[in-house]
Amino acid sequence: MATQKKDTTYSRNEKCINECDLTYVIAKIGGRWKLQILSKLDGKTLRYSALKKEFPHTTERMLALQRKGLEQDNLISRTVYAEVPPRVEYELTDIAKELIPIFAHLSTWGNRHKEVVKEKSN
């Protein structure tokens, strides 16, 4: 594996992301589908097919990329059962469960913000 140069724009950006807690969080949960995946797993364990049904308007590739990113960041866990055919289930990790109340606040804020924007445009 190639070694990352120390003074590239990418490496400077990575350093900034890791130094600022808020930016770090956004880097972990940012992405078009990550928040939705996490919220769909709230209190549930889902198989990939059930998860896919929750997102009919996204491609398999995009859902897989977002899911794998969440796995790598230890926000969801993947359990593979030794069955034929293999069964794979996904659920929130304990650290991800701490985000759920924050999502509720963000959702409330988003709803209020949409209303303000709508009122301003009328």
Jmol script that loads the backbone (N, CA, C; Angstrom):
load data "model"
ATOM      1  N   MET A   1       0.838  -1.173   0.000  1.00  0.00           N
ATOM      2  CA  MET A   1       0.000   0.000   0.000  1.00  0.00           C
ATOM      3  C   MET A   1       0.885   1.240   0.000  1.00  0.00           C
ATOM      4  N   ALA A   2       0.547   2.220  -0.814  1.00  0.00           N
ATOM      5  CA  ALA A   2       1.342   3.432  -0.938  1.00  0.00           C
ATOM      6  C   ALA A   2       1.215   4.287   0.321  1.00  0.00           C
ATOM      7  N   THR A   3       2.289   4.953   0.672  1.00  0.00           N
ATOM      8  CA  THR A   3       2.297   5.832   1.828  1.00  0.00           C
ATOM      9  C   THR A   3       1.770   7.202   1.416  1.00  0.00           C
ATOM     10  N   GLN A   4       0.881   7.770   2.239  1.00  0.00           N
ATOM     11  CA  GLN A   4       0.319   9.085   1.957  1.00  0.00           C
ATOM     12  C   GLN A   4       1.380  10.152   2.209  1.00  0.00           C
ATOM     13  N   LYS A   5       1.530  11.068   1.245  1.00  0.00           N
ATOM     14  CA  LYS A   5       2.462  12.177   1.443  1.00  0.00           C
ATOM     15  C   LYS A   5       1.966  13.041   2.595  1.00  0.00           C
ATOM     16  N   LYS A   6       2.914  13.627   3.338  1.00  0.00           N
ATOM     17  CA  LYS A   6       2.551  14.344   4.562  1.00  0.00           C
ATOM     18  C   LYS A   6       2.008  15.740   4.331  1.00  0.00           C
ATOM     19  N   ASP A   7       2.364  16.396   3.233  1.00  0.00           N
ATOM     20  CA  ASP A   7       1.956  17.785   3.067  1.00  0.00           C
ATOM     21  C   ASP A   7       1.070  18.001   1.840  1.00  0.00           C
ATOM     22  N   THR A   8       0.220  17.048   1.545  1.00  0.00           N
ATOM     23  CA  THR A   8      -0.728  17.235   0.454  1.00  0.00           C
ATOM     24  C   THR A   8      -1.992  17.885   0.998  1.00  0.00           C
ATOM     25  N   THR A   9      -2.802  18.411   0.110  1.00  0.00           N
ATOM     26  CA  THR A   9      -4.078  18.993   0.527  1.00  0.00           C
ATOM     27  C   THR A   9      -4.920  17.950   1.235  1.00  0.00           C
ATOM     28  N   TYR A  10      -4.913  16.723   0.707  1.00  0.00           N
ATOM     29  CA  TYR A  10      -5.696  15.641   1.315  1.00  0.00           C
ATOM     30  C   TYR A  10      -5.240  15.385   2.747  1.00  0.00           C
ATOM     31  N   SER A  11      -3.941  15.290   2.966  1.00  0.00           N
ATOM     32  CA  SER A  11      -3.454  14.996   4.319  1.00  0.00           C
ATOM     33  C   SER A  11      -3.726  16.159   5.273  1.00  0.00           C
ATOM     34  N   ARG A  12      -3.648  17.385   4.777  1.00  0.00           N
ATOM     35  CA  ARG A  12      -3.983  18.540   5.631  1.00  0.00           C
ATOM     36  C   ARG A  12      -5.464  18.534   5.993  1.00  0.00           C
ATOM     37  N   ASN A  13      -6.306  18.176   5.018  1.00  0.00           N
ATOM     38  CA  ASN A  13      -7.742  18.099   5.295  1.00  0.00           C
ATOM     39  C   ASN A  13      -8.049  17.002   6.302  1.00  0.00           C
ATOM     40  N   GLU A  14      -7.397  15.849   6.153  1.00  0.00           N
ATOM     41  CA  GLU A  14      -7.592  14.755   7.103  1.00  0.00           C
ATOM     42  C   GLU A  14      -7.221  15.193   8.513  1.00  0.00           C
ATOM     43  N   LYS A  15      -6.146  15.944   8.644  1.00  0.00           N
ATOM     44  CA  LYS A  15      -5.718  16.421   9.952  1.00  0.00           C
ATOM     45  C   LYS A  15      -6.774  17.347  10.544  1.00  0.00           C
ATOM     46  N   CYS A  16      -7.331  18.239   9.736  1.00  0.00           N
ATOM     47  CA  CYS A  16      -8.374  19.152  10.215  1.00  0.00           C
ATOM     48  C   CYS A  16      -9.613  18.395  10.662  1.00  0.00           C
ATOM     49  N   ILE A  17      -9.982  17.382   9.891  1.00  0.00           N
ATOM     50  CA  ILE A  17     -11.160  16.584  10.232  1.00  0.00           C
ATOM     51  C   ILE A  17     -10.966  15.918  11.591  1.00  0.00           C
ATOM     52  N   ASN A  18      -9.800  15.384  11.846  1.00  0.00           N
ATOM     53  CA  ASN A  18      -9.555  14.689  13.108  1.00  0.00           C
ATOM     54  C   ASN A  18      -9.363  15.628  14.287  1.00  0.00           C
ATOM     55  N   GLU A  19      -9.013  16.883  14.026  1.00  0.00           N
ATOM     56  CA  GLU A  19      -8.805  17.833  15.120  1.00  0.00           C
ATOM     57  C   GLU A  19     -10.101  18.466  15.612  1.00  0.00           C
ATOM     58  N   CYS A  20     -11.072  18.627  14.736  1.00  0.00           N
ATOM     59  CA  CYS A  20     -12.342  19.259  15.105  1.00  0.00           C
ATOM     60  C   CYS A  20     -13.401  18.174  15.300  1.00  0.00           C
ATOM     61  N   ASP A  21     -13.940  18.061  16.507  1.00  0.00           N
ATOM     62  CA  ASP A  21     -14.898  17.005  16.811  1.00  0.00           C
ATOM     63  C   ASP A  21     -16.142  17.068  15.932  1.00  0.00           C
ATOM     64  N   LEU A  22     -16.678  18.269  15.704  1.00  0.00           N
ATOM     65  CA  LEU A  22     -17.884  18.395  14.896  1.00  0.00           C
ATOM     66  C   LEU A  22     -17.621  17.988  13.448  1.00  0.00           C
ATOM     67  N   THR A  23     -16.511  18.410  12.898  1.00  0.00           N
ATOM     68  CA  THR A  23     -16.156  18.023  11.536  1.00  0.00           C
ATOM     69  C   THR A  23     -15.940  16.516  11.455  1.00  0.00           C
ATOM     70  N   TYR A  24     -15.359  15.944  12.476  1.00  0.00           N
ATOM     71  CA  TYR A  24     -15.142  14.499  12.538  1.00  0.00           C
ATOM     72  C   TYR A  24     -16.478  13.753  12.463  1.00  0.00           C
ATOM     73  N   VAL A  25     -17.457  14.221  13.248  1.00  0.00           N
ATOM     74  CA  VAL A  25     -18.770  13.583  13.253  1.00  0.00           C
ATOM     75  C   VAL A  25     -19.414  13.675  11.876  1.00  0.00           C
ATOM     76  N   ILE A  26     -19.365  14.849  11.282  1.00  0.00           N
ATOM     77  CA  ILE A  26     -19.967  15.032   9.956  1.00  0.00           C
ATOM     78  C   ILE A  26     -19.299  14.125   8.938  1.00  0.00           C
ATOM     79  N   ALA A  27     -18.000  13.937   9.046  1.00  0.00           N
ATOM     80  CA  ALA A  27     -17.286  13.041   8.137  1.00  0.00           C
ATOM     81  C   ALA A  27     -17.755  11.596   8.310  1.00  0.00           C
ATOM     82  N   LYS A  28     -18.142  11.220   9.510  1.00  0.00           N
ATOM     83  CA  LYS A  28     -18.575   9.849   9.770  1.00  0.00           C
ATOM     84  C   LYS A  28     -20.019   9.598   9.360  1.00  0.00           C
ATOM     85  N   ILE A  29     -20.908  10.561   9.590  1.00  0.00           N
ATOM     86  CA  ILE A  29     -22.326  10.343   9.295  1.00  0.00           C
ATOM     87  C   ILE A  29     -22.794  11.088   8.057  1.00  0.00           C
ATOM     88  N   GLY A  30     -21.899  11.870   7.451  1.00  0.00           N
ATOM     89  CA  GLY A  30     -22.261  12.588   6.237  1.00  0.00           C
ATOM     90  C   GLY A  30     -22.397  11.632   5.077  1.00  0.00           C
ATOM     91  N   GLY A  31     -23.095  12.042   4.094  1.00  0.00           N
ATOM     92  CA  GLY A  31     -23.365  11.179   2.954  1.00  0.00           C
ATOM     93  C   GLY A  31     -24.861  11.118   2.769  1.00  0.00           C
ATOM     94  N   ARG A  32     -25.267  10.927   1.560  1.00  0.00           N
ATOM     95  CA  ARG A  32     -26.688  11.006   1.239  1.00  0.00           C
ATOM     96  C   ARG A  32     -27.546  10.029   2.031  1.00  0.00           C
ATOM     97  N   TRP A  33     -27.051   8.842   2.318  1.00  0.00           N
ATOM     98  CA  TRP A  33     -27.899   7.798   2.899  1.00  0.00           C
ATOM     99  C   TRP A  33     -27.486   7.349   4.295  1.00  0.00           C
ATOM    100  N   LYS A  34     -26.358   7.799   4.812  1.00  0.00           N
ATOM    101  CA  LYS A  34     -25.883   7.277   6.098  1.00  0.00           C
ATOM    102  C   LYS A  34     -26.844   7.554   7.250  1.00  0.00           C
ATOM    103  N   LEU A  35     -27.336   8.777   7.345  1.00  0.00           N
ATOM    104  CA  LEU A  35     -28.274   9.095   8.431  1.00  0.00           C
ATOM    105  C   LEU A  35     -29.542   8.263   8.330  1.00  0.00           C
ATOM    106  N   GLN A  36     -30.031   8.096   7.099  1.00  0.00           N
ATOM    107  CA  GLN A  36     -31.242   7.311   6.915  1.00  0.00           C
ATOM    108  C   GLN A  36     -31.013   5.839   7.263  1.00  0.00           C
ATOM    109  N   ILE A  37     -29.861   5.295   6.883  1.00  0.00           N
ATOM    110  CA  ILE A  37     -29.555   3.904   7.239  1.00  0.00           C
ATOM    111  C   ILE A  37     -29.521   3.747   8.751  1.00  0.00           C
ATOM    112  N   LEU A  38     -28.829   4.657   9.404  1.00  0.00           N
ATOM    113  CA  LEU A  38     -28.745   4.587  10.865  1.00  0.00           C
ATOM    114  C   LEU A  38     -30.129   4.692  11.510  1.00  0.00           C
ATOM    115  N   SER A  39     -30.957   5.594  11.011  1.00  0.00           N
ATOM    116  CA  SER A  39     -32.284   5.753  11.620  1.00  0.00           C
ATOM    117  C   SER A  39     -33.181   4.541  11.351  1.00  0.00           C
ATOM    118  N   LYS A  40     -33.031   3.895  10.200  1.00  0.00           N
ATOM    119  CA  LYS A  40     -33.823   2.690   9.910  1.00  0.00           C
ATOM    120  C   LYS A  40     -33.419   1.523  10.808  1.00  0.00           C
ATOM    121  N   LEU A  41     -32.179   1.510  11.267  1.00  0.00           N
ATOM    122  CA  LEU A  41     -31.702   0.440  12.143  1.00  0.00           C
ATOM    123  C   LEU A  41     -31.973   0.717  13.617  1.00  0.00           C
ATOM    124  N   ASP A  42     -32.569   1.862  13.920  1.00  0.00           N
ATOM    125  CA  ASP A  42     -32.861   2.203  15.314  1.00  0.00           C
ATOM    126  C   ASP A  42     -33.791   1.162  15.932  1.00  0.00           C
ATOM    127  N   GLY A  43     -33.278   0.401  16.869  1.00  0.00           N
ATOM    128  CA  GLY A  43     -34.060  -0.604  17.573  1.00  0.00           C
ATOM    129  C   GLY A  43     -34.350  -1.857  16.756  1.00  0.00           C
ATOM    130  N   LYS A  44     -33.694  -1.995  15.617  1.00  0.00           N
ATOM    131  CA  LYS A  44     -33.972  -3.137  14.745  1.00  0.00           C
ATOM    132  C   LYS A  44     -32.673  -3.807  14.305  1.00  0.00           C
ATOM    133  N   THR A  45     -32.817  -5.048  13.919  1.00  0.00           N
ATOM    134  CA  THR A  45     -31.767  -5.780  13.219  1.00  0.00           C
ATOM    135  C   THR A  45     -32.370  -6.132  11.873  1.00  0.00           C
ATOM    136  N   LEU A  46     -31.714  -5.691  10.799  1.00  0.00           N
ATOM    137  CA  LEU A  46     -32.263  -5.926   9.464  1.00  0.00           C
ATOM    138  C   LEU A  46     -31.309  -6.706   8.586  1.00  0.00           C
ATOM    139  N   ARG A  47     -31.868  -7.547   7.752  1.00  0.00           N
ATOM    140  CA  ARG A  47     -31.100  -8.204   6.714  1.00  0.00           C
ATOM    141  C   ARG A  47     -30.928  -7.207   5.568  1.00  0.00           C
ATOM    142  N   TYR A  48     -29.954  -7.486   4.695  1.00  0.00           N
ATOM    143  CA  TYR A  48     -29.681  -6.553   3.602  1.00  0.00           C
ATOM    144  C   TYR A  48     -30.912  -6.349   2.724  1.00  0.00           C
ATOM    145  N   SER A  49     -31.653  -7.409   2.431  1.00  0.00           N
ATOM    146  CA  SER A  49     -32.831  -7.276   1.571  1.00  0.00           C
ATOM    147  C   SER A  49     -33.878  -6.348   2.198  1.00  0.00           C
ATOM    148  N   ALA A  50     -34.066  -6.439   3.507  1.00  0.00           N
ATOM    149  CA  ALA A  50     -35.012  -5.554   4.199  1.00  0.00           C
ATOM    150  C   ALA A  50     -34.504  -4.120   4.191  1.00  0.00           C
ATOM    151  N   LEU A  51     -33.210  -3.952   4.367  1.00  0.00           N
ATOM    152  CA  LEU A  51     -32.614  -2.618   4.319  1.00  0.00           C
ATOM    153  C   LEU A  51     -32.784  -2.023   2.923  1.00  0.00           C
ATOM    154  N   LYS A  52     -32.559  -2.814   1.907  1.00  0.00           N
ATOM    155  CA  LYS A  52     -32.702  -2.360   0.525  1.00  0.00           C
ATOM    156  C   LYS A  52     -34.128  -1.915   0.241  1.00  0.00           C
ATOM    157  N   LYS A  53     -35.117  -2.634   0.781  1.00  0.00           N
ATOM    158  CA  LYS A  53     -36.527  -2.261   0.582  1.00  0.00           C
ATOM    159  C   LYS A  53     -36.844  -0.892   1.172  1.00  0.00           C
ATOM    160  N   GLU A  54     -36.092  -0.512   2.201  1.00  0.00           N
ATOM    161  CA  GLU A  54     -36.298   0.801   2.821  1.00  0.00           C
ATOM    162  C   GLU A  54     -35.813   1.942   1.923  1.00  0.00           C
ATOM    163  N   PHE A  55     -34.973   1.620   0.937  1.00  0.00           N
ATOM    164  CA  PHE A  55     -34.384   2.634   0.064  1.00  0.00           C
ATOM    165  C   PHE A  55     -34.577   2.268  -1.411  1.00  0.00           C
ATOM    166  N   PRO A  56     -35.822   2.278  -1.874  1.00  0.00           N
ATOM    167  CA  PRO A  56     -36.083   1.840  -3.247  1.00  0.00           C
ATOM    168  C   PRO A  56     -35.506   2.777  -4.309  1.00  0.00           C
ATOM    169  N   HIS A  57     -35.188   4.011  -3.947  1.00  0.00           N
ATOM    170  CA  HIS A  57     -34.719   4.984  -4.932  1.00  0.00           C
ATOM    171  C   HIS A  57     -33.199   5.121  -4.982  1.00  0.00           C
ATOM    172  N   THR A  58     -32.499   4.268  -4.277  1.00  0.00           N
ATOM    173  CA  THR A  58     -31.039   4.302  -4.338  1.00  0.00           C
ATOM    174  C   THR A  58     -30.535   3.042  -5.037  1.00  0.00           C
ATOM    175  N   THR A  59     -29.347   3.137  -5.580  1.00  0.00           N
ATOM    176  CA  THR A  59     -28.785   1.974  -6.272  1.00  0.00           C
ATOM    177  C   THR A  59     -28.174   1.012  -5.265  1.00  0.00           C
ATOM    178  N   GLU A  60     -28.037  -0.234  -5.683  1.00  0.00           N
ATOM    179  CA  GLU A  60     -27.393  -1.248  -4.840  1.00  0.00           C
ATOM    180  C   GLU A  60     -25.981  -0.801  -4.473  1.00  0.00           C
ATOM    181  N   ARG A  61     -25.273  -0.266  -5.462  1.00  0.00           N
ATOM    182  CA  ARG A  61     -23.883   0.145  -5.249  1.00  0.00           C
ATOM    183  C   ARG A  61     -23.792   1.254  -4.196  1.00  0.00           C
ATOM    184  N   MET A  62     -24.654   2.272  -4.316  1.00  0.00           N
ATOM    185  CA  MET A  62     -24.612   3.387  -3.368  1.00  0.00           C
ATOM    186  C   MET A  62     -24.962   2.908  -1.963  1.00  0.00           C
ATOM    187  N   LEU A  63     -25.983   2.082  -1.854  1.00  0.00           N
ATOM    188  CA  LEU A  63     -26.360   1.574  -0.537  1.00  0.00           C
ATOM    189  C   LEU A  63     -25.231   0.741   0.060  1.00  0.00           C
ATOM    190  N   ALA A  64     -24.601  -0.082  -0.759  1.00  0.00           N
ATOM    191  CA  ALA A  64     -23.492  -0.911  -0.270  1.00  0.00           C
ATOM    192  C   ALA A  64     -22.315  -0.051   0.171  1.00  0.00           C
ATOM    193  N   LEU A  65     -21.995   0.987  -0.595  1.00  0.00           N
ATOM    194  CA  LEU A  65     -20.879   1.869  -0.217  1.00  0.00           C
ATOM    195  C   LEU A  65     -21.153   2.585   1.100  1.00  0.00           C
ATOM    196  N   GLN A  66     -22.355   3.108   1.246  1.00  0.00           N
ATOM    197  CA  GLN A  66     -22.701   3.815   2.474  1.00  0.00           C
ATOM    198  C   GLN A  66     -22.705   2.857   3.671  1.00  0.00           C
ATOM    199  N   ARG A  67     -23.261   1.670   3.469  1.00  0.00           N
ATOM    200  CA  ARG A  67     -23.300   0.659   4.533  1.00  0.00           C
ATOM    201  C   ARG A  67     -21.893   0.234   4.934  1.00  0.00           C
ATOM    202  N   LYS A  68     -21.043  -0.003   3.953  1.00  0.00           N
ATOM    203  CA  LYS A  68     -19.667  -0.402   4.259  1.00  0.00           C
ATOM    204  C   LYS A  68     -18.919   0.701   5.004  1.00  0.00           C
ATOM    205  N   GLY A  69     -19.169   1.952   4.638  1.00  0.00           N
ATOM    206  CA  GLY A  69     -18.552   3.067   5.355  1.00  0.00           C
ATOM    207  C   GLY A  69     -18.980   3.095   6.812  1.00  0.00           C
ATOM    208  N   LEU A  70     -20.255   2.848   7.055  1.00  0.00           N
ATOM    209  CA  LEU A  70     -20.759   2.810   8.428  1.00  0.00           C
ATOM    210  C   LEU A  70     -20.160   1.643   9.206  1.00  0.00           C
ATOM    211  N   GLU A  71     -19.953   0.526   8.537  1.00  0.00           N
ATOM    212  CA  GLU A  71     -19.298  -0.620   9.176  1.00  0.00           C
ATOM    213  C   GLU A  71     -17.858  -0.274   9.539  1.00  0.00           C
ATOM    214  N   GLN A  72     -17.133   0.312   8.601  1.00  0.00           N
ATOM    215  CA  GLN A  72     -15.726   0.666   8.837  1.00  0.00           C
ATOM    216  C   GLN A  72     -15.587   1.662   9.978  1.00  0.00           C
ATOM    217  N   ASP A  73     -16.572   2.540  10.123  1.00  0.00           N
ATOM    218  CA  ASP A  73     -16.527   3.542  11.187  1.00  0.00           C
ATOM    219  C   ASP A  73     -17.147   3.043  12.488  1.00  0.00           C
ATOM    220  N   ASN A  74     -17.447   1.737  12.549  1.00  0.00           N
ATOM    221  CA  ASN A  74     -17.981   1.093  13.753  1.00  0.00           C
ATOM    222  C   ASN A  74     -19.317   1.696  14.197  1.00  0.00           C
ATOM    223  N   LEU A  75     -20.149   2.068  13.223  1.00  0.00           N
ATOM    224  CA  LEU A  75     -21.470   2.582  13.548  1.00  0.00           C
ATOM    225  C   LEU A  75     -22.555   1.533  13.345  1.00  0.00           C
ATOM    226  N   ILE A  76     -22.306   0.566  12.471  1.00  0.00           N
ATOM    227  CA  ILE A  76     -23.191  -0.580  12.365  1.00  0.00           C
ATOM    228  C   ILE A  76     -22.352  -1.843  12.405  1.00  0.00           C
ATOM    229  N   SER A  77     -22.971  -2.899  12.910  1.00  0.00           N
ATOM    230  CA  SER A  77     -22.267  -4.181  12.946  1.00  0.00           C
ATOM    231  C   SER A  77     -22.932  -5.129  11.962  1.00  0.00           C
ATOM    232  N   ARG A  78     -22.131  -6.005  11.433  1.00  0.00           N
ATOM    233  CA  ARG A  78     -22.567  -6.983  10.436  1.00  0.00           C
ATOM    234  C   ARG A  78     -22.346  -8.365  11.033  1.00  0.00           C
ATOM    235  N   THR A  79     -23.410  -9.152  11.085  1.00  0.00           N
ATOM    236  CA  THR A  79     -23.314 -10.509  11.598  1.00  0.00           C
ATOM    237  C   THR A  79     -23.648 -11.477  10.474  1.00  0.00           C
ATOM    238  N   VAL A  80     -22.726 -12.394  10.206  1.00  0.00           N
ATOM    239  CA  VAL A  80     -22.923 -13.409   9.167  1.00  0.00           C
ATOM    240  C   VAL A  80     -23.176 -14.733   9.858  1.00  0.00           C
ATOM    241  N   TYR A  81     -24.273 -15.375   9.485  1.00  0.00           N
ATOM    242  CA  TYR A  81     -24.626 -16.674  10.050  1.00  0.00           C
ATOM    243  C   TYR A  81     -24.236 -17.767   9.074  1.00  0.00           C
ATOM    244  N   ALA A  82     -23.645 -18.830   9.589  1.00  0.00           N
ATOM    245  CA  ALA A  82     -23.176 -19.947   8.767  1.00  0.00           C
ATOM    246  C   ALA A  82     -24.354 -20.832   8.385  1.00  0.00           C
ATOM    247  N   GLU A  83     -25.129 -20.350   7.453  1.00  0.00           N
ATOM    248  CA  GLU A  83     -26.296 -21.073   6.957  1.00  0.00           C
ATOM    249  C   GLU A  83     -26.205 -21.127   5.440  1.00  0.00           C
ATOM    250  N   VAL A  84     -27.017 -21.965   4.847  1.00  0.00           N
ATOM    251  CA  VAL A  84     -27.110 -22.003   3.395  1.00  0.00           C
ATOM    252  C   VAL A  84     -28.553 -21.694   3.027  1.00  0.00           C
ATOM    253  N   PRO A  85     -28.819 -20.606   2.329  1.00  0.00           N
ATOM    254  CA  PRO A  85     -27.865 -19.568   1.935  1.00  0.00           C
ATOM    255  C   PRO A  85     -27.441 -18.747   3.153  1.00  0.00           C
ATOM    256  N   PRO A  86     -26.288 -18.078   3.057  1.00  0.00           N
ATOM    257  CA  PRO A  86     -25.797 -17.292   4.194  1.00  0.00           C
ATOM    258  C   PRO A  86     -26.778 -16.179   4.565  1.00  0.00           C
ATOM    259  N   ARG A  87     -26.920 -15.966   5.842  1.00  0.00           N
ATOM    260  CA  ARG A  87     -27.784 -14.896   6.351  1.00  0.00           C
ATOM    261  C   ARG A  87     -26.882 -13.837   6.951  1.00  0.00           C
ATOM    262  N   VAL A  88     -27.104 -12.575   6.557  1.00  0.00           N
ATOM    263  CA  VAL A  88     -26.320 -11.452   7.063  1.00  0.00           C
ATOM    264  C   VAL A  88     -27.287 -10.437   7.649  1.00  0.00           C
ATOM    265  N   GLU A  89     -27.002  -9.994   8.863  1.00  0.00           N
ATOM    266  CA  GLU A  89     -27.851  -9.009   9.526  1.00  0.00           C
ATOM    267  C   GLU A  89     -27.027  -7.801   9.957  1.00  0.00           C
ATOM    268  N   TYR A  90     -27.688  -6.658   9.991  1.00  0.00           N
ATOM    269  CA  TYR A  90     -27.056  -5.399  10.368  1.00  0.00           C
ATOM    270  C   TYR A  90     -27.811  -4.782  11.524  1.00  0.00           C
ATOM    271  N   GLU A  91     -27.042  -4.172  12.441  1.00  0.00           N
ATOM    272  CA  GLU A  91     -27.652  -3.460  13.557  1.00  0.00           C
ATOM    273  C   GLU A  91     -26.719  -2.350  14.009  1.00  0.00           C
ATOM    274  N   LEU A  92     -27.270  -1.415  14.776  1.00  0.00           N
ATOM    275  CA  LEU A  92     -26.464  -0.315  15.299  1.00  0.00           C
ATOM    276  C   LEU A  92     -25.508  -0.812  16.364  1.00  0.00           C
ATOM    277  N   THR A  93     -24.338  -0.235  16.409  1.00  0.00           N
ATOM    278  CA  THR A  93     -23.417  -0.499  17.511  1.00  0.00           C
ATOM    279  C   THR A  93     -23.842   0.365  18.696  1.00  0.00           C
ATOM    280  N   ASP A  94     -23.281   0.094  19.847  1.00  0.00           N
ATOM    281  CA  ASP A  94     -23.631   0.881  21.036  1.00  0.00           C
ATOM    282  C   ASP A  94     -23.300   2.360  20.851  1.00  0.00           C
ATOM    283  N   ILE A  95     -22.169   2.656  20.230  1.00  0.00           N
ATOM    284  CA  ILE A  95     -21.792   4.059  20.041  1.00  0.00           C
ATOM    285  C   ILE A  95     -22.752   4.748  19.075  1.00  0.00           C
ATOM    286  N   ALA A  96     -23.250   4.026  18.094  1.00  0.00           N
ATOM    287  CA  ALA A  96     -24.205   4.609  17.141  1.00  0.00           C
ATOM    288  C   ALA A  96     -25.555   4.872  17.795  1.00  0.00           C
ATOM    289  N   LYS A  97     -25.937   4.033  18.752  1.00  0.00           N
ATOM    290  CA  LYS A  97     -27.214   4.215  19.449  1.00  0.00           C
ATOM    291  C   LYS A  97     -27.255   5.552  20.178  1.00  0.00           C
ATOM    292  N   GLU A  98     -26.098   6.060  20.552  1.00  0.00           N
ATOM    293  CA  GLU A  98     -26.039   7.360  21.221  1.00  0.00           C
ATOM    294  C   GLU A  98     -26.425   8.502  20.294  1.00  0.00           C
ATOM    295  N   LEU A  99     -26.384   8.274  18.993  1.00  0.00           N
ATOM    296  CA  LEU A  99     -26.733   9.304  18.016  1.00  0.00           C
ATOM    297  C   LEU A  99     -28.242   9.485  17.845  1.00  0.00           C
ATOM    298  N   ILE A 100     -29.034   8.498  18.189  1.00  0.00           N
ATOM    299  CA  ILE A 100     -30.468   8.518  17.899  1.00  0.00           C
ATOM    300  C   ILE A 100     -31.170   9.750  18.486  1.00  0.00           C
ATOM    301  N   PRO A 101     -30.956  10.123  19.749  1.00  0.00           N
ATOM    302  CA  PRO A 101     -31.612  11.340  20.248  1.00  0.00           C
ATOM    303  C   PRO A 101     -31.151  12.596  19.500  1.00  0.00           C
ATOM    304  N   ILE A 102     -29.922  12.598  19.060  1.00  0.00           N
ATOM    305  CA  ILE A 102     -29.403  13.741  18.295  1.00  0.00           C
ATOM    306  C   ILE A 102     -30.125  13.827  16.956  1.00  0.00           C
ATOM    307  N   PHE A 103     -30.374  12.680  16.320  1.00  0.00           N
ATOM    308  CA  PHE A 103     -31.113  12.659  15.058  1.00  0.00           C
ATOM    309  C   PHE A 103     -32.511  13.229  15.237  1.00  0.00           C
ATOM    310  N   ALA A 104     -33.145  12.922  16.355  1.00  0.00           N
ATOM    311  CA  ALA A 104     -34.488  13.446  16.615  1.00  0.00           C
ATOM    312  C   ALA A 104     -34.450  14.970  16.684  1.00  0.00           C
ATOM    313  N   HIS A 105     -33.447  15.524  17.347  1.00  0.00           N
ATOM    314  CA  HIS A 105     -33.310  16.977  17.421  1.00  0.00           C
ATOM    315  C   HIS A 105     -33.029  17.569  16.048  1.00  0.00           C
ATOM    316  N   LEU A 106     -32.167  16.941  15.275  1.00  0.00           N
ATOM    317  CA  LEU A 106     -31.867  17.425  13.931  1.00  0.00           C
ATOM    318  C   LEU A 106     -33.108  17.389  13.046  1.00  0.00           C
ATOM    319  N   SER A 107     -33.902  16.348  13.175  1.00  0.00           N
ATOM    320  CA  SER A 107     -35.121  16.235  12.394  1.00  0.00           C
ATOM    321  C   SER A 107     -36.101  17.355  12.744  1.00  0.00           C
ATOM    322  N   THR A 108     -36.257  17.634  14.025  1.00  0.00           N
ATOM    323  CA  THR A 108     -37.131  18.720  14.473  1.00  0.00           C
ATOM    324  C   THR A 108     -36.643  20.053  13.928  1.00  0.00           C
ATOM    325  N   TRP A 109     -35.328  20.275  14.026  1.00  0.00           N
ATOM    326  CA  TRP A 109     -34.750  21.505  13.491  1.00  0.00           C
ATOM    327  C   TRP A 109     -34.973  21.603  11.983  1.00  0.00           C
ATOM    328  N   GLY A 110     -34.766  20.506  11.269  1.00  0.00           N
ATOM    329  CA  GLY A 110     -34.957  20.498   9.825  1.00  0.00           C
ATOM    330  C   GLY A 110     -36.377  20.849   9.436  1.00  0.00           C
ATOM    331  N   ASN A 111     -37.339  20.324  10.169  1.00  0.00           N
ATOM    332  CA  ASN A 111     -38.738  20.633   9.910  1.00  0.00           C
ATOM    333  C   ASN A 111     -39.014  22.126  10.133  1.00  0.00           C
ATOM    334  N   ARG A 112     -38.508  22.663  11.235  1.00  0.00           N
ATOM    335  CA  ARG A 112     -38.689  24.095  11.522  1.00  0.00           C
ATOM    336  C   ARG A 112     -38.016  24.946  10.449  1.00  0.00           C
ATOM    337  N   HIS A 113     -36.816  24.563  10.052  1.00  0.00           N
ATOM    338  CA  HIS A 113     -36.089  25.340   9.045  1.00  0.00           C
ATOM    339  C   HIS A 113     -36.839  25.341   7.711  1.00  0.00           C
ATOM    340  N   LYS A 114     -37.380  24.200   7.309  1.00  0.00           N
ATOM    341  CA  LYS A 114     -38.162  24.136   6.066  1.00  0.00           C
ATOM    342  C   LYS A 114     -39.354  25.089   6.127  1.00  0.00           C
ATOM    343  N   GLU A 115     -40.014  25.146   7.288  1.00  0.00           N
ATOM    344  CA  GLU A 115     -41.145  26.044   7.450  1.00  0.00           C
ATOM    345  C   GLU A 115     -40.735  27.500   7.338  1.00  0.00           C
ATOM    346  N   VAL A 116     -39.611  27.855   7.957  1.00  0.00           N
ATOM    347  CA  VAL A 116     -39.106  29.235   7.885  1.00  0.00           C
ATOM    348  C   VAL A 116     -38.781  29.604   6.430  1.00  0.00           C
ATOM    349  N   VAL A 117     -38.105  28.709   5.740  1.00  0.00           N
ATOM    350  CA  VAL A 117     -37.747  28.966   4.348  1.00  0.00           C
ATOM    351  C   VAL A 117     -39.004  29.111   3.500  1.00  0.00           C
ATOM    352  N   LYS A 118     -39.986  28.248   3.739  1.00  0.00           N
ATOM    353  CA  LYS A 118     -41.250  28.306   2.995  1.00  0.00           C
ATOM    354  C   LYS A 118     -41.966  29.634   3.246  1.00  0.00           C
ATOM    355  N   GLU A 119     -41.996  30.078   4.518  1.00  0.00           N
ATOM    356  CA  GLU A 119     -42.638  31.357   4.854  1.00  0.00           C
ATOM    357  C   GLU A 119     -41.918  32.533   4.184  1.00  0.00           C
ATOM    358  N   LYS A 120     -40.601  32.475   4.150  1.00  0.00           N
ATOM    359  CA  LYS A 120     -39.807  33.561   3.548  1.00  0.00           C
ATOM    360  C   LYS A 120     -40.042  33.642   2.040  1.00  0.00           C
ATOM    361  N   SER A 121     -40.290  32.482   1.399  1.00  0.00           N
ATOM    362  CA  SER A 121     -40.455  32.476  -0.054  1.00  0.00           C
ATOM    363  C   SER A 121     -41.876  32.901  -0.469  1.00  0.00           C
ATOM    364  N   ASN A 122     -42.807  32.931   0.487  1.00  0.00           N
ATOM    365  CA  ASN A 122     -44.202  33.351   0.165  1.00  0.00           C
ATOM    366  C   ASN A 122     -44.373  34.830   0.248  1.00  0.00           C
TER     367      ASN A 122
END
end "model"
wireframe off; spacefill off
backbone 0.3
color backbone group
